[in-house]
Amino acid sequence: LAPKPLAGKKLVITAGPTQEAIDPVRYISNHSSGKMGYAIAAAAQQLGCRVELVSGPCNLPSPYGVNRHSVVSAQQMLDTSLSLVNNADIFIGCAAVADYRAADQAQHKIKKSQATMTIELTRNPDVLASVAALDKRPFTVGFAAETQDIEKYALDKMQRKNLDMIAANNVALTGQGFGADQNALQVFWPQGKQTLELADKTALATKLMLLIAEHINKK
Ligand code: C5P
């Protein structure tokens, strides 16, 4: 039998995009496929974790043995995450949460009339930072999608959001990151860093979870 280095640990992980309604038929969203988050959820389950997957809308099957909680908006992702994070050992924010939502949701479909129109946007809550700010917080891991100065921005984000670890990827490179089946990660924690070379998201997810397993006990 394979060793289960994370046996008995509880993981809460966000994945996928969020959708922010503008009116009953339209929304603001992004191109996140959810693949990385689902791969991490599956890998963590294989390594022995009890996994609560808080997922925005995406077309992926629920990984074996994982409890999936489907949400739509950033606010729902926050509420669901906070309701699950009690007693969690690890929280991973892998979702591409929409930064803004429509300030007002129209009750009925907005009709086209004028040549231009303006939609006022309101900043969404930060799910990851909210979990990291809890008194009894789990080992909290964030993601950073960057196009340049990866280390600088990742370290800044880790500090600003009070994270235990951050996994950064370069979304400017083709064939990895958003929508792709492969990814490469530069992982940082307050005392060190490690590069996880380009690999299938499944293999990469296992490596990331093993790295987290090494660190949670040091916390
Ligand atoms: O600030 P930025 O969006 O670049 O941070 C990315 C990290 O923060 C990811 O781990 C993402 O899941 C998380 N995040 C979040 N809620 C937001 C924005 C980002 O949980 N509203």
Residues whose N, C-alpha, C, O or C-beta is under 5 A from the ligand:
A	BS01	C5P	G93 C94 A95 A96 V97 A98 N124 P125 D126 V127 L128 G142 F143 A144
